[in-house]
Amino acid sequence: MKCIDFFSKNCGNTQICKLLQEIPIDKLLAWEIEVATEHSPCPVSNEEFLYRQILSPIHYDKETNTLTPTAFDDASNKGMSVNRLKYTTEEQIVQIANNRVKNYNEVNPDKPQRTFSGAVRFVCDDIRKITVPTEEDASPVRGCVVYDTAYENDRSHADICQIVKNKAHARSVRLSIRDLANNFLEQNPFPTETESV
């Protein structure tokens, strides 16, 4: 099976990362150099900047100015959506996020309203360098993969997927992603409530 076949078959599956965890790691790594959808401009290269939209209150606590413990949990199930700066602009990412928030709030008026706090930037290679130890004291294994899961209306879309099943290792992968995000936020804090995003 090719990468594009897997993603076509499982499009919209909210547990797609769990399915990936059942596939041999060498195949998952090989898929990173294949296209994942018919709309993909090309596979994601290591040098690319990836932006993760951060929404309050699900990803970010405005009162404490911190990322929530579950900010990157999507990497363990449906895939953690990011935007490739190579195929969009920071302004377009803000517009996509604001539209997403508006649509969610309109459809879910009885739930806590969401706001766009900002975006964190990763270098793809930093995500791909996240590893976890193996139980047999062999070399560490990759903790996640990055696929170019572009949509017809958003060529910049990609997903970060955790590929380890062990719960402790899985948590370690997400904490490593959170550490990368916190490092970015130390240098690039989100605007305060009185500033505009």
N, C-alpha and C positions, 0 to 999 in steps of 0.2 A: 504494500500500500504506500502511496506517495503522500506527502504532507497535504497537498491540496485535496486529495481524496478524503483524508481523515477529517479535515476541517469542513469540507462540503457535507459530509455525512452527519457531522455532529454540530452543525451550525445552530446556535441558540441553546445548546445544552448547558445548563447552569452547573454541571459537574464535569465539564470537559477536562479540567486539570486532573481529576481523579482517574479519568480514562487514560490520559497520557502517562500516569504513574504505572500503568500496567504494561506499557510498551518498553522494550529494551532501550537502555540509555543510549547506546550507540546509534540506534535509529532516530531517537529524539534529537540528538546532536546533528546528525546528517540532515534532518529536516530543516534546521536553521539556515541552510544554504539553498533551500527550495522556496518557491512561493507558496503561500497558504490559502490564498483566495484568487479568484479570477480578476479581482480588482487591484491586486498587489502590484505596485510599481517595481519592486525587487525585494529580495531578502534584506533584513536589517543588518547593517554592518556594525562592527565593533565600535567605530568612531562616532556613531550617530548620537545626537542628543535626544532623549526621550522625556516627555513631560507628562507627569501624572496630575490630573485635576484633583484638587483637595476640596471637599465639601464639608461644611459645618452643618450639623453636629456629628455626622457619621465618621468623618476622617480627622476632624480637628476640633479641639475644645477652645473656644474663644476666651473663656474665663481664665484658663491657665496658659493660654498661648502654646499648647502642645498638641502634637499628633496623638490621636487616640490609639490605644493598644491594638485595635482592630483595623487600623487605617489601610493595611495592605493584605488583609485576609482574602481579598478576591483572587490573589495569586494561587490560593490553595484550592479554589473550586471553579469559578466561571472564567478565570483569567483576569489579570489586572490590566485594565485598559490604560494605554499610554498613547501619546501622539508623537510622531516622528517630526522633529523640526525641519528635517530635509524636505518635507512635503507639505508644510504649513507654515504659519507665522505665529508668534506669541499672541498677536491680536486675535487671530482666528481661533486659537485655543481658548482664549477668554470668552469669545462669542459662543463657541460650542458649549462651554461650561455653563454660561448664563442661560442659554436655551435649554440645556438639560435640566437645570434647577427650576426654571419657569415651568417646564412641562411636568416635572415631578410634583411641584407644589400645586399645580392646577388639578392633577389627577388624584392627589392625596391630601385634600384640604383638612382632614381630621388628624393627620400625623404632624409631628414637629416639622416646621418649615425649614427647608435647606437653603443655604447660601453658599456662594462660591468664595472660598477663602483665598485661593491663589493656586499656583502650580509649583511642584517641585521638579527639578531637572536631574536626570541621571545620564551618565555616559553608559551606553549599552555594554561596553566591555566590563565596567564595574559590576553590573548585574550578572554578567556571565562568569565573573570571577568568584562569585559566592559559591563556596564549597562546604561540604560537611564531611566529617570523618567516616570511614567505613569500619564496620565491626571487626574485620579481620586484619586490622592494622596495615592495610594496603594504602595506596594513594587516596587522598580525598576525592569525592565525586561531586560533580556539578549539582547545585541545589535548584537551579531554575534555567529555563530556556526563554528565548525571545523570538516570537514569530510575527511576521508581517500580515496581520489579519485585517487588511484594508476592506472598507465598505465602498459601495458604489458612490455614496455621497461624502466619504471621508477617506481619501487615499492615505492619510497619515496614520490611520489607526493600526496599532500593534498590541500584542498581549504578552505580558510576562507571566509565565506559568511555573509554579513550583512542581518539581518532578520527583521529590523524595517523599516516601510514605511514612517513615518512622515519625511519630508525633513530635518527639524532642528535636529531631533534625528539621522537621517542617517548621516548627516554631523558630528555630535558629535562623532558618532562611529568611523568614518574614522579619525577624528582628534585625538581620543584616540589611535588608532593604530599608527598614525604618532608620537605621543608623546612617545610611547614605543620605536619606531625606533630611534627617536632622543636621547633618554636616552642611547640606545645601542651605537649609534655613538659617543656620548660624551666620552665614554670609549674606543671605537674601531673605530677611524676615518678611512675613506677610504684612500687608498694610493693616493698620489698626482700623477700628470701626469708623473713625472720622476721616480716613483716607479712602480713596476709591480704588477698586481693583482694576 
